[in-house]
């Protein structure tokens, strides 16, 4: 680990799980590791064309805790280093633009090469945009940078030799920074099928002996994700090494990420469901382009459903095509096929019909930052593209971007093998940035007193299964019990509540969902909080001071533990459960910007405050 870590640990409050002597010979995961599997550098055409100059080496150094110079000119350093990372640059024209501007004749000799090289050479610098004297000047300069993004999709006549040269350097960069036990790196890339947004991050388990036997698969090879899965399956077969594909931005997929048919509109078969669940054991539920957990159209009774919401779904209306009787897809239908919560329910339905669940996935967060800087703290946010690096103008022009998110992995050690194995078994969770600790188990025999044990993990693994697992029905099947502990980030905000989100398929085949408040801080802004007979809980209130961009931990709780029993369980109905943790309200990054730059108005759309959150991977119950 970076030398800064022991210094940070000294200042951390001792939690219940740290206040006792550890047992000997434990064979279950005791450590949670934090990382990002979706970061772009100058090798991505859209990042480079819009000003980013950070290399993969610099990105890894920054994630490890070193000080580097951002593209905009400022020296930057992470408050707390990450434990693992994958640079996931776009497979499409990977590394082409830096090579073009370095004078590579193979690219310059193409028509697009000559045209875009001239455009890129004439673009303004990112520093000039960030240091503009007026908003109008900033808009002009950043607009000029935006226009050069077209170079990302140019046809440069790239051959296999060039692709192998770039991929070899991508793999080499990951190897240079892989430090087992301290900092783990993965070689990989982003597959960007458009439109609609069906992007995936491809993450390889192995090192150069395996990864150099393949090349990145891009939308230029095929826009059909099923072809990507086939390509990765062949890689597994020929190398004996593993790989996974992680879908992201499902909130912007316009109802295409989690459909009830294939990409080509065919019926889902057991083979399709099997390969999808095998290749894609995880999804990215939160990132800079918003949250993909759920949408207010889907979860109408969920008061916290409208979180960092992107993707507007228009009302159903008659189209103006030749067949005027046809209507555009129903907005709720589009939303259900775009968000993770409803996809988990759809998976239960597909499994009931074909025998395999294609949407049996765990949940992680990632950044999708195109700055090379994997930091998403609200008070230290460095934006999506280079033009979103800190400036007096982004809080009035780029407010929709979210400071999110990270992946948390429960595993035995900080190595590729251990982290990849945890991802495969889905023992992972997502946060919107804060490093909250979350344990989640399901079993049949947990007692209320188990929630107060110093180490709930020992009991959790002994009597049940962790997040990502399957709760198996047996002859003694009663009502499942769930063991949960959530602990706040050591120097972060207190917790508001812990919720369990349940989705199930009833005996009539109807898909349902319900959100249960299962643990909460009794200390709210208006005093003692109590849940009512209908399960509703008063809001925790807010201590945020907008002018100071500050909050106080005088409400909420630093830790919440509970054993919960499902009051609506039916042993004949398939169900899926996951945990959602909510923090107390804190200032959004736009509010921190307003203070830092002395802005007269604080943006309220999105809201100036935010309730950060975490999402566990699910646990499934399937009737036998």
C-alpha positions in Angstrom: 0.0 0.0 0.0 1.0 3.6 -0.5 2.9 5.0 2.6 0.1 7.5 3.2 -2.3 4.7 4.3 -0.9 4.1 7.8 -1.2 7.8 8.5 -4.9 7.7 7.5 -5.6 4.7 9.6 -4.4 6.3 12.7 -7.1 8.9 12.4 -9.9 6.5 11.6 -12.4 5.7 14.4 -12.4 2.1 15.6 -15.5 0.3 14.3 -17.1 -2.7 15.8 -15.4 -5.0 13.3 -11.9 -3.6 14.2 -12.2 -3.6 18.0 -11.3 -7.3 18.7 -8.5 -9.7 18.0 -9.0 -11.5 14.8 -9.6 -15.3 14.7 -7.0 -17.6 13.3 -7.4 -19.6 10.0 -10.4 -17.8 8.6 -11.2 -18.9 5.1 -13.7 -16.2 4.1 -13.1 -12.7 2.8 -12.3 -10.2 5.5 -11.1 -7.3 3.4 -13.0 -4.8 1.3 -11.0 -3.3 -1.6 -11.9 -0.2 -3.5 -11.4 0.4 -7.2 -12.5 1.7 -10.6 -12.9 -0.4 -13.7 -13.9 2.3 -16.1 -11.4 5.1 -16.6 -10.3 6.8 -19.8 -7.0 8.3 -20.8 -5.7 10.1 -23.9 -5.8 6.8 -25.7 -9.6 7.2 -26.0 -10.5 9.3 -29.1 -13.2 11.3 -27.4 -11.0 12.1 -24.4 -8.0 13.1 -26.5 -9.9 15.2 -29.0 -11.5 17.2 -26.2 -8.1 18.0 -24.6 -7.1 15.2 -22.2 -3.4 14.4 -22.3 -3.2 12.0 -19.3 -1.5 8.7 -20.2 -2.4 5.3 -18.7 0.9 5.4 -16.7 -0.1 8.8 -15.1 -3.7 7.5 -14.4 -2.3 4.5 -12.5 0.1 6.6 -10.6 -2.7 9.0 -9.6 -4.9 6.1 -8.5 -2.0 4.8 -6.3 -1.8 8.1 -4.5 1.0 9.9 -6.4 0.8 13.6 -7.3 0.5 14.3 -11.1 -0.3 17.3 -13.2 -3.8 17.3 -14.6 -4.4 18.3 -18.2 -5.7 21.7 -17.1 -2.4 22.4 -15.4 -3.1 21.9 -11.7 -1.2 19.4 -9.5 -3.6 16.8 -8.2 -3.4 13.9 -5.7 -6.1 11.5 -4.4 -7.1 12.0 -0.8 -7.1 8.2 -0.4 -5.5 5.9 -3.0 -7.5 3.1 -4.6 -6.7 -0.5 -4.3 -7.3 -1.6 -7.9 -8.1 -0.1 -11.2 -8.5 -0.8 -14.9 -7.9 1.8 -17.6 -10.7 1.1 -20.0 -10.1 3.2 -23.1 -12.4 2.9 -26.1 -11.6 0.0 -28.4 -12.8 2.0 -31.4 -9.6 3.7 -32.8 -7.8 2.9 -29.6 -4.7 5.1 -29.5 -5.2 6.5 -33.0 -5.3 10.2 -32.2 -2.1 10.5 -30.2 -0.3 8.5 -32.9 -1.8 10.7 -35.6 -0.6 13.9 -33.9 2.8 12.3 -33.3 3.1 12.1 -37.1 2.4 8.4 -37.7 2.4 8.2 -41.5 0.1 5.2 -41.6 -2.7 7.3 -40.2 -1.7 10.6 -41.8 -1.8 9.1 -45.3 -5.6 8.5 -44.9 -8.1 11.1 -46.0 -9.5 11.4 -42.5 -6.0 11.4 -41.1 -5.1 14.6 -43.0 -8.4 16.3 -42.3 -8.6 15.6 -38.6 -4.9 16.2 -38.0 -5.5 19.8 -39.2 -8.6 20.2 -37.0 -6.8 18.8 -33.9 -3.8 21.0 -34.5 -6.0 24.1 -34.7 -8.1 23.4 -31.6 -7.7 25.6 -28.5 -5.9 24.2 -25.5 -7.8 22.9 -22.6 -6.0 25.3 -20.3 -7.2 28.3 -22.3 -10.8 27.1 -21.9 -10.6 26.5 -18.2 -8.9 29.9 -17.6 -11.3 31.8 -19.8 -12.1 35.3 -18.4 -15.9 35.1 -19.1 -18.6 32.5 -19.5 -19.0 33.5 -23.2 -15.3 32.9 -23.8 -15.5 29.6 -22.0 -18.5 28.5 -24.1 -16.7 29.4 -27.3 -13.5 27.6 -26.4 -15.1 24.5 -25.0 -17.5 24.4 -28.0 -14.5 24.4 -30.3 -13.1 21.5 -28.4 -16.4 19.7 -28.6 -16.4 20.0 -32.4 -13.1 18.0 -32.6 -14.8 15.0 -31.0 -15.8 13.9 -34.6 -12.2 12.8 -35.0 -12.9 9.9 -32.6 -14.9 8.1 -35.3 -12.6 8.8 -38.3 -11.5 6.1 -40.7 -7.7 6.0 -40.5 -7.1 2.8 -42.3 -5.9 1.1 -39.2 -4.5 -2.3 -39.7 -3.8 -5.2 -37.4 -0.2 -4.3 -36.9 -1.1 -0.9 -35.5 -3.8 -2.4 -33.3 -1.3 -4.9 -31.8 1.2 -2.1 -31.1 -1.3 -0.1 -29.1 -2.8 -3.1 -27.3 0.7 -4.2 -26.4 1.3 -0.9 -24.7 -2.1 -1.0 -22.9 -1.1 -4.4 -21.5 2.4 -3.3 -20.6 1.1 -0.2 -18.7 -1.2 -2.4 -16.6 1.8 -4.8 -15.9 4.1 -1.9 -14.9 1.7 -0.8 -12.1 0.4 -4.2 -10.9 1.8 -4.7 -7.4 0.2 -7.8 -5.8 -0.8 -7.2 -2.3 -0.7 -3.4 -2.7 -2.3 -2.3 -5.9 -3.9 -4.4 -8.6 -4.4 -3.5 -12.2 -6.4 -5.3 -15.0 -5.8 -5.0 -18.7 -9.0 -4.1 -20.6 -11.0 -1.7 -22.8 -14.4 -0.4 -23.5 -16.6 -1.8 -26.2 -18.9 1.0 -27.3 -21.9 -0.2 -29.3 -23.9 2.8 -30.5 -26.8 3.6 -30.9 -28.3 3.0 -28.5 -25.8 3.0 -25.7 -25.0 -0.7 -25.2 -21.4 -0.1 -23.9 -19.4 -2.7 -22.0 -16.1 -2.7 -20.2 -14.0 -5.8 -20.9 -11.8 -6.9 -18.0 -9.2 -9.7 -18.3 -8.2 -11.9 -15.4 -4.8 -12.8 -16.7 -1.5 -11.3 -17.7 0.4 -10.8 -21.0 0.8 -14.5 -21.7 -2.9 -14.6 -22.3 -4.0 -11.0 -23.1 -1.5 -10.5 -25.9 -3.1 -13.4 -27.8 -6.2 -11.3 -28.4 -7.1 -7.8 -29.6 -9.8 -5.5 -28.4 -13.2 -6.1 -30.0 -14.9 -2.9 -31.1 -18.2 -1.8 -32.6 -16.3 -1.7 -35.9 -16.2 -5.5 -35.7 -19.9 -5.8 -34.7 -22.4 -3.6 -32.9 -24.2 -6.8 -31.6 -23.1 -7.5 -28.0 -23.7 -11.2 -28.7 -20.8 -11.2 -31.1 -18.6 -9.7 -28.3 -19.7 -12.5 -26.0 -18.8 -15.1 -28.6 -15.4 -13.5 -29.1 -14.7 -13.5 -25.4 -15.9 -17.1 -25.0 -13.5 -18.1 -27.7 -10.7 -16.3 -25.8 -11.6 -18.3 -22.8 -11.4 -21.5 -24.8 -8.2 -20.8 -26.5 -6.2 -19.3 -23.7 -7.6 -21.0 -20.6 -7.7 -17.6 -19.0 -10.9 -15.8 -17.9 -12.5 -12.5 -18.9 -15.8 -10.6 -18.2 -17.9 -7.9 -19.9 -19.5 -5.3 -17.6 -22.5 -3.4 -19.1 -22.8 0.3 -18.2 -25.0 3.3 -18.8 -28.1 1.1 -19.0 -30.0 4.3 -18.1 -29.2 5.7 -21.5 -29.9 2.5 -23.5 -33.4 3.5 -24.5 -34.9 0.2 -23.4 -32.3 -2.0 -25.1 -29.9 -3.1 -22.3 -32.3 -5.5 -20.6 -34.8 -6.6 -23.2 -37.0 -9.7 -23.1 -35.6 -10.6 -26.6 -32.2 -10.7 -28.1 -30.4 -7.9 -29.9 -31.9 -9.0 -33.2 -35.4 -9.4 -31.6 -35.4 -13.2 -31.4 -36.7 -15.2 -28.4 -34.2 -15.7 -25.5 -33.0 -19.3 -25.4 -31.3 -21.1 -22.6 -27.9 -20.9 -24.5 -28.3 -17.1 -24.8 -29.2 -16.7 -21.1 -26.3 -19.0 -20.0 -23.6 -17.2 -22.0 -24.8 -13.7 -21.0 -24.9 -14.6 -17.3 -21.5 -16.2 -17.6 -19.7 -13.4 -19.5 -21.6 -10.6 -17.7 -21.7 -11.4 -13.9 -21.7 -7.7 -13.0 -23.3 -4.4 -14.1 -22.2 -0.9 -13.5 -25.2 0.7 -11.6 -23.8 4.2 -11.0 -21.3 6.5 -12.7 -20.7 10.0 -14.0 -23.6 9.8 -16.4 -26.1 9.2 -13.7 -27.7 6.3 -11.7 -29.1 3.1 -13.3 -30.7 1.6 -10.2 -34.2 2.6 -10.9 -36.4 5.4 -12.3 -39.5 7.2 -10.9 -41.6 5.8 -13.8 -40.8 2.3 -12.6 -40.7 2.6 -8.9 -43.6 4.9 -8.3 -43.8 4.2 -4.5 -40.0 4.7 -3.9 -39.4 8.1 -2.5 -35.7 7.8 -3.3 -36.0 6.6 -6.9 -35.2 9.9 -8.5 -31.5 10.0 -7.8 -29.1 11.6 -10.4 -31.6 10.6 -13.1 -30.6 10.8 -16.7 -32.6 9.5 -19.6 -36.0 11.2 -20.2 -38.8 8.9 -21.5 -41.3 10.7 -23.6 -45.0 10.1 -23.3 -46.5 7.5 -25.7 -47.7 9.1 -28.9 -48.6 8.2 -32.4 -45.7 8.1 -34.9 -45.7 10.0 -38.2 -44.6 7.0 -40.2 -46.6 5.4 -43.0 -48.4 3.1 -40.5 -50.0 5.8 -38.3 -51.6 3.1 -36.2 -48.3 2.3 -34.6 -47.3 4.0 -31.4 -43.9 4.7 -29.9 -42.9 2.4 -27.1 -44.5 3.0 -23.7 -42.2 5.1 -21.6 -42.5 2.8 -18.6 -41.6 -0.2 -20.8 -38.5 1.6 -22.1 -37.5 2.5 -18.5 -38.0 -1.1 -17.2 -35.6 -2.4 -19.9 -33.1 0.4 -19.1 -32.7 0.0 -15.3 -31.2 -2.5 -13.0 -34.0 -3.0 -10.5 -36.6 -4.0 -13.1 -34.0 -6.1 -15.0 -33.5 -8.2 -11.9 -37.2 -8.9 -11.9 -37.3 -9.6 -15.6 -34.5 -12.1 -15.1 -36.8 -14.1 -12.7 -39.5 -14.1 -15.4 -37.1 -15.3 -18.1 -35.7 -18.0 -15.8 -39.3 -19.3 -15.2 -39.8 -19.7 -18.9 -36.4 -20.9 -20.2 -34.7 -22.3 -17.1 -31.7 -19.8 -17.0 -31.6 -16.2 -15.7 -29.6 -14.0 -18.1 -29.8 -11.0 -15.6 -28.2 -12.6 -12.7 -25.7 -10.0 -12.0 -23.9 -8.2 -9.1 -23.6 -4.4 -8.9 -20.6 -2.2 -9.0 -19.9 1.5 -9.5 -17.2 3.1 -11.6 -16.3 6.6 -12.8 -16.3 6.7 -16.7 -14.1 9.8 -16.2 -12.3 10.8 -19.4 -9.7 12.9 -17.5 -7.5 10.0 -16.4 -8.4 11.0 -12.8 -10.4 8.4 -10.9 -11.7 10.7 -8.1 -15.4 11.2 -7.5 -15.7 12.8 -4.1 -18.3 15.6 -4.2 -15.7 18.1 -2.7 -12.9 16.9 -5.0 -14.7 16.1 -8.4 -12.6 16.4 -11.6 -15.4 15.9 -14.1 -16.2 13.8 -17.1 -14.2 15.3 -19.9 -11.2 17.6 -19.8 -13.5 20.6 -20.1 -15.2 19.5 -16.9 -12.1 19.9 -14.8 -12.6 22.5 -12.0 -13.4 26.0 -13.3 -15.9 28.8 -12.5 -18.1 27.7 -15.4 -18.8 24.0 -15.1 -21.4 24.5 -12.3 -23.6 26.5 -14.6 -23.0 24.5 -17.8 -22.4 20.9 -16.9 -24.5 20.3 -13.8 -26.0 17.0 -15.0 -22.8 15.0 -14.5 -22.6 13.0 -11.3 -19.6 12.6 -9.0 -19.9 8.8 -9.0 -18.9 6.0 -8.4 -16.7 3.2 -7.1 -16.6 -0.6 -6.8 -16.1 -2.4 -3.5 -14.9 -6.0 -3.5 -14.9 -8.4 -0.6 -12.0 -10.8 -1.0 -9.0 -12.4 0.7 -6.2 -10.4 -0.7 -5.4 -7.6 -3.1 -4.4 -9.6 -6.2 -5.8 -10.1 -9.7 -6.8 -13.7 -8.9 -8.6 -12.8 -5.7 -10.4 -9.7 -7.0 -11.5 -11.3 -10.2 -12.8 -14.4 -8.3 -14.8 -12.1 -6.0 -16.3 -10.3 -9.1 -17.2 -13.6 -10.6 -19.1 -14.8 -7.5 -20.6 -11.3 -7.3 -19.4 -10.6 -3.8 -19.2 -6.9 -4.6 -21.1 -3.7 -4.2 -21.4 -0.2 -5.6 -21.3 3.2 -4.0 -21.8 6.7 -5.5 -18.4 7.6 -4.1 -18.2 7.4 -0.3 -16.4 4.3 1.0 -19.1 2.9 3.2 -18.6 -0.7 4.4 -21.5 -3.1 3.8 -22.0 -6.7 4.8 -25.1 -8.5 3.5 -26.0 -12.2 4.2 -29.1 -14.3 3.8 -30.0 -17.5 5.6 -32.7 -19.3 7.6 -31.4 -19.2 11.2 -30.0 -15.7 12.0 -31.1 -14.3 15.3 -31.6 -10.7 16.3 -28.5 -10.9 18.6 -26.3 -11.8 15.6 -26.5 -8.2 14.4 -24.6 -7.1 17.5 -21.7 -9.5 17.2 -18.3 -7.8 16.8 -17.7 -9.8 13.7 -20.9 -10.6 11.9 -19.1 -12.1 9.0 -18.2 -15.3 10.9 -21.9 -15.9 11.6 -22.9 -14.6 8.2 -20.9 -17.1 6.3 -21.5 -20.0 8.7 -25.3 -19.8 8.6 -26.0 -18.3 5.2 -24.7 -16.9 1.9 -23.2 -13.5 1.2 -24.2 -10.9 -1.4 -24.1 -12.4 -4.9 -25.2 -15.8 -3.6 -28.3 -18.1 -3.9 -30.5 -18.9 -0.9 -31.4 -22.6 -1.4 -34.8 -23.9 -0.4 -34.7 -27.1 1.7 -37.2 -29.3 3.5 -37.1 -27.1 6.5 -37.6 -23.9 4.6 -39.2 -21.3 6.7 -38.9 -17.5 6.2 -35.5 -16.2 5.2 -33.6 -13.9 7.5 -31.1 -11.3 6.4 -28.1 -10.1 8.3 -26.8 -6.6 7.4 -24.2 -4.2 8.7 -23.5 -0.8 7.2 -20.7 1.5 8.5 -20.1 5.0 7.3 -17.0 6.2 5.6 -14.5 6.9 8.4 -14.3 10.6 7.8 -17.6 10.9 5.9 -21.3 11.5 6.5 -23.4 9.5 8.9 -26.0 7.0 7.6 -29.7 7.8 7.3 -31.2 4.3 6.8 -30.7 0.8 5.4 -33.3 -0.6 3.0 -33.9 -3.9 1.4 -35.3 -3.8 -2.1 -37.2 -7.0 -3.0 -38.3 -8.0 -6.5 -40.4 -11.2 -7.0 -42.5 -13.1 -9.5 -45.8 -14.1 -7.9 -47.7 -17.3 -8.7 -49.6 -15.6 -11.5 -46.4 -14.5 -13.2 -46.7 -10.9 -12.2 -43.4 -9.0 -11.4 -43.5 -7.0 -8.2 -41.2 -4.9 -6.1 -41.2 -3.4 -2.6 -38.7 -1.3 -0.6 -38.4 -2.0 3.1 -36.9 0.2 5.7 -35.0 -2.3 7.9 -32.7 -0.1 10.0 -32.4 3.6 10.5 -30.9 6.3 12.7 -33.4 7.3 15.3 -31.7 10.8 15.4 -33.2 13.0 12.7 -33.3 16.8 12.2 -36.8 17.0 13.8 -36.0 14.6 16.7 -36.7 11.0 17.3 -37.7 9.0 14.2 -40.1 6.1 14.3 -41.4 3.9 11.5 -45.2 3.8 11.1 -47.5 0.8 10.6 -47.2 1.0 6.8 -43.4 0.9 6.9 -42.9 4.6 6.2 -40.1 6.5 7.9 -39.8 10.3 8.3 -37.0 12.0 6.4 -33.8 12.4 8.4 -33.7 16.1 7.6 -30.7 18.1 6.5 -27.8 19.9 8.2 -26.4 21.3 5.0 -25.4 24.9 4.9 -25.5 25.9 1.2 -23.5 29.1 1.6 -20.7 27.3 3.4 -21.0 24.1 1.4 -20.9 22.2 4.7 -22.9 19.8 6.8 -22.8 18.4 10.4 -22.9 14.9 11.6 -25.4 15.8 14.3 -28.0 13.5 12.7 -27.8 10.0 11.4 -25.8 7.1 12.7 -22.2 6.0 12.1 -23.3 2.4 11.9 -26.5 0.4 11.4 -26.8 -3.4 12.0 -29.9 -5.5 11.8 -31.4 -9.0 11.3 -34.5 -8.7 9.1 -37.2 -11.2 8.3 -39.2 -10.9 5.1 -42.8 -10.5 6.1 -44.1 -11.2 2.6 -42.2 -14.3 1.8 -43.8 -17.1 -0.2 -41.7 -20.2 -0.6 -43.3 -20.8 -4.0 -42.3 -17.4 -5.5 -38.9 -16.6 -6.9 -37.4 -13.5 -5.4 -34.3 -11.3 -5.5 -33.1 -9.0 -2.7 -30.5 -6.3 -2.5 -29.5 -3.6 0.1 -29.6 0.1 -0.5 -27.9 2.4 2.1 -28.6 6.1 2.2 -26.4 8.7 3.8 -27.7 11.9 5.4 -27.8 14.8 3.0 -24.5 16.4 2.0 -23.6 19.2 -0.4 -23.4 18.2 -4.1 -20.3 19.0 -6.1 -22.1 22.0 -7.7 -22.5 23.5 -4.3 -18.8 23.0 -3.5 -18.0 24.8 -6.8 -20.3 27.7 -5.9 -18.3 28.2 -2.7 -14.9 27.7 -4.3 -15.5 30.2 -7.1 -17.8 32.7 -5.3 -20.8 32.1 -7.5 -23.8 34.2 -6.8 -26.3 31.5 -7.4 -26.2 27.8 -6.4 -27.6 25.5 -9.0 -30.8 23.8 -7.9 -31.4 21.6 -11.0 -30.1 19.1 -10.1 -30.6 19.8 -6.4 -27.8 21.4 -4.5 -27.7 18.6 -1.9 -27.4 14.9 -2.4 -28.0 11.7 -0.5 -25.1 9.4 -1.4 -25.8 5.7 -1.4 -24.5 2.2 -1.8 -26.1 -0.8 -3.5 -25.2 -4.4 -2.6 -25.1 -7.2 -5.1 -28.4 -9.2 -4.8 -29.2 -12.5 -3.2 -31.6 -14.8 -5.1 -34.2 -17.2 -3.8 -35.4 -19.8 -6.3 -38.2 -22.3 -5.4 -37.2 -25.9 -6.0 
